[in-house]
Amino acid sequence: MFKRLLLALTSASLLLVGGAHAADHPGSGLVLLTENFPPYNMATNGKNFAQDENINGIAVDIVREIFKRAGISYSLTLRFPWERIYKLALEKPGYGVFVMARLPDREKLFKWVGPIGPDDWIMLARADSKITLETLDDARKYKIGAYKGDAIAETLAKQGLKPIVVLRDQDNAKKLTSGQIDLWATGDPAGRYLARQDGVTGLKTVLRFNSAELYLALNKDVPDETVAKLQAALDQLRKDGGVDEIMARYL
């Protein structure tokens, strides 16, 4: 009786472990995560959860094509918030997240495929704003809106600018027009795209303070051979003019 009970408990434990592993790694490919970050990645219904064919954007189309060319299987999920999917990609073998700025303090945390596209960092102001900036230091006296967990917000915080963060970057567009913030620190072209989607136009760039490149970041346990195949596929896609063609669909 005791032996049968022990066997049953052991079998149940193995099923639970196997089930958890399967949930973390659907299928046999990489688990790719992304967020709403138009025009690079976005849910077709505008919501904060979507899977596979219900996600589009510049980076999504590029990632799909390079995985196809490399012959590597994957699943794709769009989730919210950014901090959650970043942590999953950092901690779980077989996971990846995009698009991410490749910063010095992130360099050794992931394996990288890219660049997928540019992401200039800018300060936007209302069209009627009298604010003029020569350097980032000039912005210290203003209320600056940024996106929580984003590289721009993190960089500003490290430099002591104390950005006011929100969970959705597009919320900063209306905060800016309503006067809740003086400046919006965001990416270009992403910020302008988000503002237009929310019916906000006429914003002006008062400072361009960094040029970043966006990448697919893969967990460090992803085999180097897989990373190399994906990088080669992206390099060839760019050489063929495919990257430019994809960008032209959205911009």
N, C-alpha and C positions, 0 to 999 in steps of 0.2 A: 504493500500500500504506500509506504513512505517513498519507495523508489519510483512508483508511478507518479506520485505527487511532485517529486523533485524533477522528473522528466518533463512533466506538464509545465512547471514553472520555468524551466530552462528553455523550452520551446517557445513559450509566450514571450520571454525576454528577447530571444533571438528575433521573433517576429516584430517586436516593438523597435528594436535597433535597426532591423532591415527596413521597416516602414519609414523611420525617421530619415535614414540615409536616402531612400528613394524620394522622399519629399524634398530633400535638399538638392538632389541631383536628378531631376526628371530626365528620363532618357539616358543616353550615353554621352551627350555632348556637354559643352560649357554652359553654365547658367549666367546669362547676361542680364544686367539690371540697368535701367536708365530712369530718368525723371522727365517731367515736363520742362523743357528748356528750348522753346522755339527760337529760331527755326531749325535747330539741330535735332531735337527729339521731342515728340509730342504725341499725346493720345488723340486719335481721330475724333473722339467725342468730347475732348477737352477736359475729361475727368482725370483724377489722380491715380487711377488704376486701369491698366490695359495690358493685353498680352498679344504677342506675335503680330498677326496681320492688322491689328487694331492700333498699331503704332507707326508713325511715319516721321519724316524730317530728313534733313541733310545727312546727319551722322548715321541715322538708322539705315538709310538707303546704302550708304557707303559700307557700313558694317555687314549688312546682308550680302552685298556683292563680294566682299573679300572673303567671307566665310564660305560662300558658294565656290569661289575660285580655289580656295585652299582645301576644299573637300572636308571641312570640319563641321560637325553638327552642333547645334546650340538651341537653347530656348531663350526667349526674350520677354521680359516683363518690365513694365513701367510702374514704379511705385512712388510713394511719398512718405516721409520727407527724405531729402538728400542724405542727411546724417545717417539714416537707417541703412540705405543701400550702400553707402560708402563703407560702413562698418561690416556689412555682410561680405563685401568683396575683399576687405582687408583680412577677415578672419576665416573665411570658408574656402577650402581647396576646391578648385573647379569653377570658381565664381569670377566675374568681371563686371566692371561698371564703366559707363561712358555717358557724356564726354566729361573729361576731367583735365584741368590745367596741370601741366607737369612742372611742379615747383620743387626747389631744392630739398625742402623738408619732407617731400613725398617720394623723392627719387628712389630710395632703397626699400620702400614699403611695397612696391608693386613691380610687375613686369609690364612694359609699355609697347603699344602698337600705335603708330602715328607718324606725323601729325595728321589728324582728320580735318581740321580747319582752324582758322584764326579766331581769337577772342580778345579784341582790344578792350582795355579797361578805360572807361570814360566817366566824367561827371556831367550829368545832364541837369539843366535848370529850365524853369518856365521861360516861354518866349519873351515875356515882359520883364524878366529878372535883370537887375543891374549888376549881378555878381560877375566879377572877372577874376580869373585865377591864372597865375603864372606857374606856380608849383603846387604840389599836393599840400605842402605846409600852409599855403594860403587858405585852405579849406577848413582849418582847425576851428575857426570861429563860427562855423555854420552847422546846422543840423543836417546830418548826412544819413540818408536811407540806404540800406543794403540788404542782401539776402542771407539769412542765417545758414551758416555752415559753408558758404561759398568761399572760394579762394580770395575774392575781392574783399569780402567782409573780414576775413581772417587777417589779410595783409594790412588793412586799415587799422584794425584793433592792435596789431603788433606795433604799429607806428604811433599809437596813442591817440587816434582820431575818434575813437568811441562811436562807431556807427550805430544807428538805431535799426535793429534787424527785424525782418518779417519772415514768415514761413513761405510766402509766395512772392517772388520778385516782382510780378506784375502789380501787386498791391502798392508798390512804391510809386507807380505812375500817377494814381489818383491822390496819394498822399502828397505828392509834389504839387499837383495842380491845386489842391485844396489848402496848401500852405502849412501842412503838418511837418514837412521837411523842406529844407532849402535846396538841397542837392540830392541827386540819386546816383549812387555809384553802381554802375552796371556794366555789362558787356556790350560790345557793338560787333555784330548787328542784333544781338538778342534783345537788348533793351528797347530799341526802336520798334522791333517786331511786336514785343509784348504790349507796348504802349498803344500801338495801332489796334491790336486785338481788343483792347479795353476802351477804344474810342478816344484815346488821348493822342493828339497830334501837336505839332508846333514846338516841341521841346528842342532846346539847343545845347550843343556840346560846348562846355566852358573849359574843359580840360581833358586831354588824352594823356594818361599817366602810365600806361604799361601796354605792352603787346605780348600776349600769351598765345600758346598753341594748345589745342585741345586733343586729347588722346583717349584711346581705349586702355583702361588700366586693368590688368589681370592679377589675380592672386599669385603670390610668389611660388606656389606649388604647381602652377601650370607648367608643363614641360617646355624647355627652351625650344625644342623642335616645333611645337605648336605655335609659339610666339614668332619664330622665324618664318614659318609658312604664311602666317597672317600678314607679317610685315612685308614679305615679298609680294603677296597678292595686292596689298595696298600700293606699294611702289609701282607695280605694273599698271594698276588702275589709274594712278595719277599720270604715268607716262602715256597711256592710251588716250588721255583726255577725259576719262570717265568721271573723275572727281569734279572737274569744271562743269561737265554736263549735269551732274546731280545738283550742284549748287545753283545752276541757272534755273532749275525747276522751282526754286523757292525764293530766290532773291531778284 
